[in-house]
Amino acid sequence: MFSLLAVAAHAELPLPNHAESVIVGGDRAYPPYEFIDKDGKPAGYNVDLTKAIAEVMGIRVEFRFGSWSEMRTALQKKKIDILQGISYSEDRSRTIDFSPPHTIVHHAIFARRDTRPVRTLEELRGKKVIVFRDGIMHERLKRMGFDRELILTPTPAEALRLLASGKYDYAVVAMLPGMYLIRELHLSNLVPVAKAVVSEQYCYGVLKGNRELLSRFSEGLAILVKTGQYKEIYNKWLGVNEPPRVTKELAIKYGAAILVPLLVILAGTVLWSRTLHKRVEERTAELAQEVMERNRALEELRRHQDKLIQADKMASLGTLVSGVAHEINNPNGLLLLDIPILKRVHDDADEIFEGRFREHGDFMLGGVPYSEMRQEIPRILQEMQDGAQRIKRIVNDLKDFARRDDAGQKELIDLNATVQTALRLIDPTIRSSTKRFVATYADGLPQIMGNAQRIEQVIVNLVLNACQALQTEDKGVTVTTGFDRDRNLVVVQVRDEGGGIAEEHLSQLMDPFFTTKRETGGTGLGLSVSAGIVKEHGGTLRFESTPDIGTTVTLSLPVPQQRS
C-alpha cells in the first residue's frame, strides 16, 4: 500500500513557498491520534507523524487545532492547507483529495454496562445514538437514515460523558479514542458492546486540486515507512493498545529492573553484616572483661534479650527490607496495575485476531505464528500477574518480620502458617543451597499461644543453619510439622543431610556467642536467641546429630489447656 505513496501528482494548486509554513489542521480532542496536551501543545500519533514527514521533506509546518467542525470549515475556506487525520469517504472525495491511508480506524458501539448489547449499526434503529458532529460516523449514520435518532456533541469525550451520565442509549465512537477516554475520564460504567462495526481509512486530506502538497506528504510518509520511523511512531501511540509481545529483551529488561537493585541491596547487607560481626566481637571482649562468672553473663543477656532479637534480625536482613519496599514495590505496583489492563486489551483484541485467522489463515505475531501464540498469550499474562502477586506477598512478609515487637504479646497462632511465612522469607537461600527441599504440614494442628514473629525467627534460624550445613546442592533439607497427643505438644522438625555436629559441641550449641562458623561470619547469637524465645513460650529445642550423615532439630511447643 505504502509503495504508492511516493508517486508524484500534477500540481493544480501552488505549494506554499519553502520559507512559508504549511498550516496543518487537527482535532483538539481526538486522543490518541491528535489532541491538546496538559501543557497546551499539540500531541498524538498524527502530530508526531506530521513532524517526521516535515523533517524528511524539508517542510515547515504550523499546527492549528480546534473542534473538528471548525477544522473542516477552515480547510474549505483555505485557512489551513492540510488535515493530518481525516477518514476517507466518497462524499468527502468530491471536495477533498486524500493520501493513501496511514492507518485504519475501527469504530465501535459503546453502552452502559446495564444496557442490552447490540451487534450492528442496524440494531440501533429506534434508539437514541450519540455521535460527535461532522465525524465520519455522523455522516455514515445520516446516509443510513438515522438523522432523527442522532444526538450530536462537539467531541468524542462529550459523547461518552453524556452516555455515562445515564442519558440516551448508545454512542458510536472510534475504538481507540473511546477506550483511551474511558480510562482517562474514569468512565467505568461504559463498555464497547460491538467492536469494529465499521473500519475507515485514515488519511491526510487537502482541498480538491492541491495535489502537489498532498504528494509531498505522501512521499514523506513512504520514506518513513522505508526507514522504520513510521513503525516507531505507530508503536509509541497505537501499539500500546495491542497485545504485548513478550520477547527475550523484554524479559531481560524487567528482570534487570528488579534484580539489579536487589543485588545492590544484598551487597550492602553483606557489608553491614560484617560491621555487625566486628561490633559483636568487640562487645564479646568487653563482656569477657566485665563478667567474672557465668550467671552474671546470663543475667546480662536476659536484660538485653529484646535488643539481641532485633540485632539478629537485622544481621539476617540488614537494609534489605527498606530497600525492597522502595525498590521493588514501586515497579511491582506498576506491574500489578498494568497487567490486568494488558489482559483486558488482549481480550478486546482477541475477536479481531480470531477473525483474521479464520479469514486469512495463520499470520506472524511477535515473530511467532498466531496459531501458537493464541494459547500462549493468556498463559504468559497470567504467569506475569501471579509472579507480581508473589513478589508483593514476599515483600510484605519481610516487612512484617523486621517490624520491631518489644511488647512480645502472645496470642493464639497457627504453627503451619507461621512456618510457611518463615520459609517464604528465606526461599532464595533455600533454592540456592539445595535441590531437595521438602516441607510437610500436618492436618488439624491445634493452635498454640505465642508470638508469631518470634516463632518465625526461630524457624528462620533453624532452616538457615540446616542450609549452611550442606556441602552440595544434592543434599536435602526437610521441614515437618506434627502433633504429639500424648504430651499435648505441637512439633516442628528440621532435618538436614549436612556434615553433622561433633559430639563435644552439642552441649554448647545454645550458649551465647558460641559458633563453629566464625570465619564465615557466624555470630553465635542465632541459636542462643532462639533458645531464649522457645523458653519464653514454654517449649524445648532438642538436637540429634551424626557426623557425615546429618542433624535433626526438634522444636516442641505446648498446646494451651482448654478451659471448660
C-alpha positions in Angstrom: 0.0 0.0 0.0 2.7 2.5 1.1 4.8 1.8 -2.0 2.3 4.0 -3.9 2.9 7.0 -1.5 5.9 8.3 -3.3 4.2 8.8 -6.7 4.1 12.5 -7.6 0.9 14.1 -8.9 0.3 17.0 -11.2 0.0 20.3 -9.2 -3.2 22.1 -9.8 -2.8 24.5 -6.8 0.5 26.1 -5.9 2.5 24.6 -3.0 3.4 27.2 -0.2 6.8 28.7 -0.6 9.6 26.9 1.4 10.0 30.0 3.5 6.3 29.8 4.4 4.8 27.3 6.8 2.2 24.7 5.8 -0.8 25.2 8.1 -1.8 21.7 9.4 -5.2 21.3 11.0 -6.1 18.9 13.7 -8.8 17.9 16.2 -8.1 19.3 19.7 -9.8 16.3 21.4 -9.3 13.1 19.5 -6.7 11.1 21.6 -4.5 9.2 21.0 -4.5 10.4 17.3 -4.4 14.1 18.0 -5.2 16.3 21.0 -4.0 19.3 23.0 -1.9 18.0 25.9 -1.8 19.3 29.5 0.8 21.9 28.5 -1.4 23.3 25.8 0.6 21.8 22.9 -0.5 19.6 20.0 0.3 15.9 20.7 -0.6 12.4 19.5 0.1 10.0 16.7 -0.9 12.3 13.9 1.3 15.2 15.3 4.5 13.0 15.6 3.8 11.6 12.1 3.5 15.1 10.6 6.6 16.4 12.3 8.6 13.4 11.0 7.3 14.0 7.4 8.1 17.7 7.6 11.7 16.9 8.8 12.5 14.4 6.0 10.8 16.6 3.3 12.2 19.9 4.4 8.8 21.4 5.0 8.0 24.0 7.7 4.7 23.2 9.4 2.5 25.1 11.8 -0.3 23.3 13.7 -3.7 24.8 14.2 -6.1 22.9 16.4 -9.8 23.3 17.1 -13.1 21.4 17.1 -13.5 19.0 14.2 -16.3 21.1 12.6 -14.0 24.2 12.8 -11.2 22.4 11.1 -13.4 21.1 8.3 -14.7 24.6 7.6 -11.1 26.0 7.8 -10.0 23.7 5.1 -12.8 24.7 2.8 -12.1 28.4 3.4 -8.3 27.8 2.8 -7.4 28.9 6.3 -5.5 25.7 6.7 -3.6 23.8 4.0 -4.0 20.2 5.1 -5.8 18.0 7.6 -3.5 15.4 9.1 -6.2 12.9 10.1 -9.4 12.5 8.1 -11.4 9.4 7.2 -12.0 8.7 3.5 -15.5 8.6 2.1 -16.9 9.0 -1.4 -18.9 12.1 -0.4 -15.8 13.8 1.1 -13.8 12.9 -2.0 -15.9 15.3 -4.1 -14.2 18.3 -2.3 -11.1 16.7 -0.7 -8.1 14.9 -2.2 -6.9 12.0 0.1 -3.5 10.5 0.6 -3.2 6.7 0.8 -4.2 5.8 4.4 -1.5 5.9 7.1 -3.7 3.8 9.4 -7.1 2.2 9.8 -9.6 3.5 12.4 -12.1 1.0 13.8 -15.3 2.3 15.1 -17.3 0.7 17.9 -20.7 0.9 19.7 -20.4 1.8 23.4 -23.1 1.4 26.0 -23.6 1.4 29.8 -23.0 -2.0 31.4 -26.7 -2.5 32.2 -27.8 -1.7 28.6 -28.8 -4.5 26.2 -25.9 -5.2 23.8 -26.2 -4.8 20.1 -24.0 -6.2 17.3 -24.5 -3.9 14.2 -25.4 -0.4 13.3 -28.8 -1.6 12.0 -29.8 -2.7 15.5 -29.5 1.0 16.6 -32.7 1.9 14.8 -35.3 3.4 17.2 -32.6 4.1 19.8 -31.1 7.4 20.8 -27.5 7.4 19.5 -24.7 9.9 20.4 -22.1 10.8 17.8 -19.7 13.7 17.5 -20.7 16.4 15.0 -19.3 16.1 11.4 -17.4 13.0 12.2 -17.3 10.1 9.7 -19.9 8.1 11.8 -22.2 11.1 11.8 -22.1 11.2 8.0 -22.5 7.4 7.7 -25.5 7.2 10.1 -27.2 10.1 8.3 -26.8 8.2 5.0 -28.4 5.2 6.7 -31.4 7.3 7.7 -30.6 7.8 11.4 -31.0 11.6 11.3 -33.8 11.8 13.9 -32.2 9.3 16.4 -28.8 11.1 16.5 -27.6 13.3 19.4 -24.7 15.4 18.4 -21.7 16.5 20.6 -18.6 18.6 19.7 -16.1 15.9 20.8 -16.0 12.1 21.4 -15.3 12.9 25.1 -18.6 14.8 25.4 -20.4 11.9 23.7 -19.0 9.3 26.3 -19.6 11.6 29.3 -23.2 12.1 28.2 -23.7 8.3 27.8 -22.0 7.6 31.2 -24.4 10.1 32.9 -27.3 7.9 32.1 -28.7 9.8 29.1 -29.7 8.2 25.8 -28.9 4.6 24.7 -25.7 4.2 22.8 -22.6 6.1 21.5 -20.7 5.4 18.3 -17.0 6.4 18.7 -13.7 5.2 17.3 -12.5 2.2 19.3 -9.0 3.5 20.4 -10.2 7.1 21.3 -13.2 5.5 23.1 -11.1 3.2 25.2 -8.5 5.9 25.9 -11.1 8.4 27.1 -12.9 5.8 29.2 -9.6 5.1 31.0 -8.6 8.8 31.3 -12.0 10.0 32.4 -12.7 7.0 34.7 -16.0 6.2 33.0 -16.0 2.7 34.5 -19.7 2.1 33.7 -19.1 2.1 29.9 -18.0 -0.8 27.7 -17.7 -1.5 24.0 -20.6 -3.8 23.1 -19.8 -4.1 19.4 -16.2 -3.8 18.2 -15.1 -2.8 14.7 -18.6 -2.3 13.4 -17.0 -0.1 10.7 -13.4 0.3 9.7 -12.4 3.5 7.9 -9.2 4.5 6.1 -7.4 7.4 8.0 -5.5 9.7 5.6 -4.1 13.2 5.0 -6.6 15.4 3.2 -6.2 18.6 1.2 -8.7 20.8 -0.7 -9.6 19.4 -4.1 -6.8 20.2 -6.6 -3.9 20.8 -4.1 -2.3 17.6 -5.1 1.3 18.8 -5.1 1.2 19.4 -1.3 -0.6 16.1 -0.9 2.1 14.4 -3.0 4.9 15.7 -0.8 3.3 14.5 2.3 2.6 11.1 0.7 6.3 10.9 -0.4 7.4 11.7 3.1 5.2 9.1 4.6 6.7 6.5 2.2 10.2 7.4 3.3 9.2 7.0 7.0 7.9 3.5 6.2 11.1 2.5 4.5 13.3 3.9 7.3 11.3 2.3 10.1 10.4 5.6 11.7 6.7 5.1 10.9 6.7 1.9 12.9 8.3 3.6 15.9 5.7 6.4 15.8 2.8 3.9 15.4 4.0 1.7 18.3 4.6 4.7 20.5 0.9 5.8 20.3 -1.1 2.9 18.9 1.0 -0.1 19.7 0.3 0.1 23.4 -3.3 -0.9 22.7 -2.1 -4.2 21.0 -1.4 -7.4 22.9 2.1 -7.3 24.4 4.9 -9.0 22.6 6.9 -11.0 25.2 10.5 -11.1 23.9 13.8 -12.1 25.4 14.8 -8.5 25.5 11.6 -7.5 27.4 12.2 -10.3 29.9 15.8 -9.2 30.5 14.7 -5.5 30.8 12.1 -6.2 33.5 14.3 -8.8 35.2 17.2 -6.3 35.4 14.8 -3.6 36.8 14.1 -5.8 39.8 17.3 -7.9 40.2 19.9 -5.1 39.9 18.6 -3.0 42.8 18.1 -6.2 44.8 21.7 -7.2 44.2 23.0 -3.8 45.3 20.9 -4.0 48.5 22.2 -7.5 49.2 25.8 -6.3 48.7 25.1 -3.6 51.3 23.6 -6.2 53.6 26.8 -8.3 53.4 28.9 -5.2 54.3 26.5 -4.3 57.1 26.7 -7.8 58.5 30.5 -7.7 58.6 30.3 -4.5 60.5 27.8 -6.1 62.9 30.1 -9.1 63.3 33.0 -6.8 64.3 30.8 -5.0 66.8 29.6 -8.2 68.3 33.3 -9.4 68.7 34.1 -6.1 70.4 31.1 -6.5 72.7 32.2 -10.1 73.5 35.6 -8.9 74.6 34.1 -6.3 76.8 31.8 -8.8 78.4 34.7 -11.2 79.0 36.5 -8.5 80.9 33.5 -7.3 82.8 31.8 -10.6 83.7 33.5 -12.7 86.3 31.2 -15.7 86.2 28.6 -17.3 84.0 25.5 -16.4 86.0 26.2 -12.7 85.8 26.7 -13.0 82.0 23.4 -14.9 81.5 21.6 -12.2 83.6 23.1 -9.5 81.3 21.9 -11.5 78.3 18.3 -11.7 79.6 18.3 -8.0 80.3 19.2 -7.2 76.7 17.1 -10.0 75.1 14.9 -7.7 73.0 17.9 -5.8 71.7 19.6 -9.1 70.7 16.5 -10.4 68.9 16.3 -7.2 66.8 20.1 -7.3 66.2 19.9 -10.9 65.0 17.0 -10.0 62.6 19.0 -7.1 61.1 22.1 -9.4 60.8 20.0 -11.6 58.5 18.1 -8.8 56.7 20.2 -5.7 57.1 18.9 -2.9 55.0 17.1 -5.4 52.7 13.6 -4.6 54.0 13.7 -0.8 53.4 15.4 -1.3 50.1 12.9 -4.0 48.9 9.9 -1.9 50.0 11.2 1.1 48.0 12.9 -0.5 45.0 10.6 -3.5 44.4 7.1 -2.3 45.5 7.1 0.7 43.1 7.9 -1.2 39.8 5.9 -4.2 41.1 2.9 -1.9 41.7 3.1 -0.8 38.1 3.1 -4.4 37.0 0.0 -5.2 39.2 -1.7 -2.2 37.8 -0.8 -2.6 34.1 -1.0 -6.4 33.6 -4.8 -6.5 34.2 -5.1 -3.7 31.6 -3.0 -5.7 29.1 -5.2 -8.8 29.8 -8.3 -6.7 29.0 -6.7 -5.3 25.9 -5.9 -8.9 24.8 -9.5 -9.9 25.5 -10.7 -7.0 23.4 -8.3 -7.7 20.5 -8.9 -11.5 20.6 -12.0 -11.3 18.4 -10.1 -9.3 15.8 -7.2 -11.8 15.7 -9.6 -14.7 15.6 -11.5 -13.1 12.7 -8.3 -12.6 10.7 -7.2 -16.1 11.5 -10.4 -17.6 10.2 -10.5 -15.4 7.1 -6.8 -15.3 6.1 -5.2 -18.2 7.9 -2.1 -18.1 10.1 0.0 -15.0 10.5 3.0 -13.8 12.5 2.5 -12.2 15.9 5.7 -11.1 17.7 7.8 -13.3 15.4 5.7 -16.4 16.3 2.8 -17.9 14.3 -0.5 -16.8 15.8 -1.7 -20.4 15.9 0.9 -21.0 18.6 0.6 -17.7 20.4 -3.3 -17.7 20.7 -3.0 -20.1 23.7 0.4 -18.8 25.0 -0.5 -15.1 25.4 -3.2 -15.6 28.2 -0.9 -18.1 30.0 2.1 -15.6 29.8 -0.1 -12.7 31.1 -1.4 -14.9 34.0 2.1 -16.1 34.9 3.3 -12.5 35.0 0.4 -11.4 37.3 0.9 -14.5 39.6 4.7 -13.6 39.8 4.0 -10.0 40.6 1.5 -11.1 43.4 4.1 -13.5 44.8 6.7 -10.6 44.9 4.2 -8.4 46.7 3.5 -11.2 49.3 7.2 -11.9 49.9 7.9 -8.1 50.4 5.0 -7.9 52.9 6.3 -10.9 54.8 9.8 -9.3 55.0 8.4 -6.1 56.4 6.3 -7.9 59.0 9.3 -10.0 60.0 11.6 -6.9 60.5 9.0 -4.8 62.4 10.1 -4.2 66.0 8.0 -6.0 68.6 9.2 -5.0 72.0 6.0 -5.9 73.8 6.2 -9.6 72.6 2.4 -10.0 73.0 1.1 -13.6 72.7 -2.0 -14.8 71.0 -3.4 -18.0 69.5 -1.4 -18.7 66.3 -1.4 -21.4 63.6 2.0 -23.0 63.6 1.6 -24.2 60.0 1.0 -20.7 58.8 3.9 -19.4 60.9 6.3 -22.0 59.3 5.1 -21.2 55.8 5.7 -17.4 56.3 9.2 -18.1 57.6 10.1 -20.3 54.7 8.9 -17.7 52.2 11.3 -15.2 53.8 14.3 -17.4 53.1 13.1 -19.0 49.9 16.1 -17.6 47.8 18.6 -19.1 50.3 16.9 -22.5 50.3 16.8 -22.6 46.5 20.5 -21.7 46.2 21.5 -24.2 48.8 19.7 -27.4 47.9 17.7 -29.0 45.1 16.0 -31.3 47.5 13.9 -29.3 49.9 10.6 -30.7 51.3 8.1 -29.2 53.7 5.3 -31.3 55.1 2.4 -29.9 57.1 0.2 -32.0 59.4 -3.5 -31.5 59.1 -5.6 -30.3 62.0 -2.8 -28.9 64.2 -4.2 -27.2 67.3 -3.3 -23.6 67.8 -0.7 -22.5 70.3 -0.3 -19.5 72.5 2.7 -17.4 71.3 4.2 -14.5 69.4 4.2 -15.4 65.6 7.1 -13.0 64.7 9.4 -14.6 67.3 8.5 -18.2 66.4 9.1 -17.2 62.7 12.6 -16.1 63.8 13.3 -19.4 65.4 12.2 -21.3 62.3 14.4 -19.0 60.1 17.5 -19.6 62.2 17.0 -23.4 62.2 16.4 -23.7 58.4 19.3 -21.3 57.6 21.6 -23.4 59.8 20.4 -26.5 58.0 21.1 -24.9 54.6 24.6 -23.8 55.7 25.5 -27.3 56.9 25.0 -28.8 53.3 28.2 -29.5 51.4 26.5 -29.7 48.0 23.1 -28.9 46.4 22.3 -32.6 46.1 22.0 -32.9 49.8 18.5 -32.3 51.2 16.6 -30.4 53.9 13.2 -31.5 55.3 10.8 -29.5 57.5 7.9 -31.3 59.1 5.1 -30.3 61.5 3.2 -32.6 63.7 1.2 -33.1 66.9 2.3 -35.3 69.9 -1.1 -36.1 71.5 0.5 -38.0 74.4 2.4 -34.9 75.6 0.0 -32.3 74.1 2.8 -30.7 72.1 3.0 -29.4 68.5 6.3 -30.2 66.9 8.5 -28.8 64.1 11.4 -31.0 62.9 14.2 -29.6 60.7 16.4 -32.3 59.2 19.5 -31.8 57.0 21.9 -34.1 55.3 25.0 -31.9 56.1 28.2 -32.8 57.8 26.7 -33.1 61.2 27.9 -31.7 64.6 30.7 -33.0 66.6 29.5 -34.7 69.8 31.6 -32.4 72.0 29.8 -29.3 70.6 26.2 -30.5 71.1 26.1 -29.3 74.7 27.4 -25.8 73.7 25.1 -25.1 70.7 22.8 -22.8 72.6 25.5 -20.9 74.6 25.7 -17.2 73.8 28.3 -16.4 71.2 29.3 -20.0 70.6 29.8 -20.7 66.9 31.8 -23.1 64.7 31.4 -20.7 61.7 33.1 -17.5 63.0 35.4 -17.4 59.9 32.4 -17.2 57.6 30.6 -14.5 59.6 28.8 -16.5 62.3 28.0 -14.5 65.4 26.9 -17.3 67.8 23.7 -15.4 68.6 21.2 -17.3 66.4 20.6 -20.5 68.4 21.1 -18.7 71.7 18.4 -16.1 70.9 16.2 -18.9 69.5 16.6 -20.9 72.7 15.5 -17.9 74.8 12.4 -17.4 72.6 11.5 -21.1 72.9 11.9 -21.0 76.7 9.6 -17.9 76.9 7.0 -20.0 75.1 7.4 -22.9 77.5 8.9 -25.1 74.7 12.1 -27.1 74.1 14.8 -27.4 71.4 16.4 -30.9 71.0 19.4 -31.6 68.7 20.4 -35.0 67.3 23.4 -35.3 65.0 25.5 -37.9 63.4 28.8 -36.8 61.7 28.7 -37.1 57.9 25.0 -38.1 58.0 23.2 -35.0 59.2 21.3 -33.2 62.0 17.8 -33.2 63.3 16.4 -30.3 65.4 13.1 -30.8 67.1 11.1 -27.7 68.3 8.3 -28.6 70.7 5.7 -26.1 71.9 2.9 -26.7 74.4 -0.8 -26.6 73.4 -2.8 -24.5 75.9 -5.2 -26.4 78.1 -8.8 -25.9 77.0 -10.9 -24.2 79.7 -14.3 -25.5 80.5 
